[in-house]
Amino acid sequence: MPPAVQSEKLKTKLSALFTFLIITINCIISTAQADILLITHVETPLDSISLKEMRARWLDETKIVKGIRTNIADLSEKNLQRSQFYEICIGMSDRKLKAYWAKRVFIGKGFPPEMLDTPEDMIKWVAEKPGRLGYVDSAHLKNLKHQASIKVIFHENNTQKIKK
C-alpha cells in the first residue's frame, strides 16, 4: 500500500477517535453536573428524606419512610442516571449493587426494585399513585404534563445536600 494511502487512513482513524473522545467527554461532564431529584406523588405525606432513609429504602432494608409505606422503582441498568443515583445517594457502584442484590435474592431477603425504562416512565409511574418514590435528573421535570402530580423531597446537586 502506498505511503500516502496509509497516511490518509491513519488520519481518518485519528479523526474518528478524536470525535468519539470529545462526545464521550461531553457526556461525562453533563452527567457529572446533573442534579438528582427524589420525587413522590404530591399527596404522599413526606416533605423530605435523608440520605440514610433513602439508602435503607432503596436497599430494601425497610418499606416505611417516616411512618409512610412506600413503593420504589429504579431506572433500567442502561440509564446513566441510575448509576449516578446509586453512586452519589446510596454509595454503591453498579458492581457492588449487583452483588448486593444477588446475595439478597439468594438468601431470600428481597428483590431489587421494579425497573422502568426512561426518566419519563419514572415520572409517570410516581404521578399515578401516592406513596411511590423515584429519582430523576432535574432536566426531566421541565414541561411535563405530570409535573403537577409530583413533588421533590430531595435534591442532590453533587456539591451540597439540600432537603426541601
C-alpha positions in Angstrom: 0.0 0.0 0.0 1.4 3.4 -0.9 2.5 5.6 2.0 0.1 8.4 1.0 -2.9 5.9 1.3 -1.7 4.6 4.6 -1.3 8.2 5.9 -4.8 9.1 4.8 -6.3 6.1 6.5 -4.4 6.9 9.7 -5.7 10.5 9.6 -9.3 9.2 9.1 -9.0 6.8 12.1 -7.5 9.5 14.3 -10.2 12.0 13.4 -12.9 9.4 14.2 -11.2 8.6 17.5 -10.9 12.3 18.4 -14.6 12.9 17.6 -15.5 10.0 19.8 -13.4 11.2 22.7 -15.0 14.7 22.5 -18.5 13.3 22.5 -17.7 11.0 25.4 -16.1 13.8 27.5 -19.2 16.0 26.9 -21.5 13.2 28.0 -19.4 12.6 31.2 -19.3 16.3 32.0 -23.1 16.7 31.5 -23.8 13.6 33.6 -21.5 14.7 36.4 -23.2 18.1 36.6 -26.7 16.7 36.7 -29.0 17.3 39.7 -30.6 14.2 41.2 -34.1 14.7 42.5 -36.1 12.3 44.6 -39.7 12.7 43.7 -43.0 11.4 45.1 -46.7 11.9 44.5 -48.0 15.3 45.7 -50.4 13.5 48.1 -47.7 11.5 49.8 -47.3 12.9 53.3 -43.5 13.2 53.0 -41.7 16.6 52.7 -38.1 15.4 52.9 -35.9 12.3 53.1 -32.4 11.9 54.4 -29.6 10.0 52.6 -29.8 7.4 55.4 -33.5 6.9 54.9 -33.1 6.8 51.1 -30.3 4.2 51.3 -32.4 2.0 53.7 -35.4 2.2 51.4 -33.6 1.5 48.1 -31.6 -1.4 49.6 -35.0 -2.8 50.8 -34.0 -2.7 54.5 -37.4 -1.1 55.1 -40.5 -0.3 53.2 -41.5 2.5 55.7 -40.1 6.0 55.5 -41.1 8.4 58.4 -44.1 6.2 59.1 -45.3 6.1 55.5 -45.4 2.9 53.5 -43.6 3.5 50.2 -43.1 1.8 46.8 -39.9 2.5 44.8 -38.7 2.0 41.3 -35.4 2.0 39.5 -34.3 3.2 36.1 -33.0 0.4 33.9 -29.4 -0.5 34.1 -28.7 1.1 30.7 -29.7 4.5 32.1 -26.7 6.6 33.3 -28.9 8.4 35.9 -29.3 5.0 37.7 -25.5 4.7 38.1 -25.3 8.3 39.2 -28.1 7.9 41.8 -26.6 4.8 43.3 -23.0 6.2 43.4 -24.0 9.5 44.9 -27.0 8.9 47.1 -26.8 5.2 48.0 -23.0 4.9 47.9 -22.7 1.8 45.8 -21.2 1.1 42.4 -23.0 -0.9 39.8 -20.8 -3.9 40.5 -21.4 -3.7 44.3 -25.2 -3.2 43.7 -25.4 -6.4 41.5 -23.5 -8.4 44.2 -25.8 -7.0 46.9 -29.0 -8.0 45.1 -27.6 -11.4 44.1 -26.9 -12.2 47.7 -30.3 -10.8 49.0 -32.2 -12.8 46.4 -30.2 -16.0 47.1 -30.8 -15.8 50.8 -34.5 -14.9 50.4 -34.3 -11.4 51.8 -35.8 -9.5 49.0 -35.8 -8.5 45.4 -34.5 -5.4 43.5 -37.0 -2.6 42.8 -39.2 -2.6 39.7 -37.3 -1.3 36.7 -38.5 1.5 34.4 -37.0 2.3 31.0 -36.9 6.1 31.0 -37.0 9.0 33.3 -40.3 9.9 31.7 -41.6 6.5 32.7 -40.4 7.1 36.3 -42.2 10.4 36.5 -45.4 8.9 35.1 -45.2 6.0 37.5 -44.7 8.2 40.5 -47.5 10.6 39.4 -50.1 7.7 39.2 -50.3 6.9 42.9 -49.4 8.3 46.4 -46.6 6.5 48.3 -44.4 6.0 45.3 -40.8 7.3 45.3 -38.5 7.7 42.3 -35.4 9.6 41.1 -34.8 11.7 38.0 -32.5 14.3 36.7 -33.8 17.8 37.2 -33.8 18.4 33.4 -36.6 15.8 33.0 -39.1 17.7 35.2 -39.4 20.7 32.8 -42.5 20.9 30.6 -44.1 17.6 31.7 -47.8 17.1 32.0 -47.3 15.1 35.2 -45.4 17.8 37.0 -48.5 19.0 39.0 -48.9 15.5 40.4 -45.4 15.2 41.9 -43.2 17.0 44.4 -39.4 17.0 45.1 -38.4 15.7 48.5 -34.7 15.5 48.0 -32.3 17.5 45.7 -28.6 16.4 45.3 -26.6 18.7 43.1 -23.3 16.9 43.7 -21.8 19.7 45.7 -24.3 20.0 48.6 -27.2 18.1 50.1 -30.4 20.0 50.2 -33.6 18.8 51.9 -36.7 20.5 50.7 
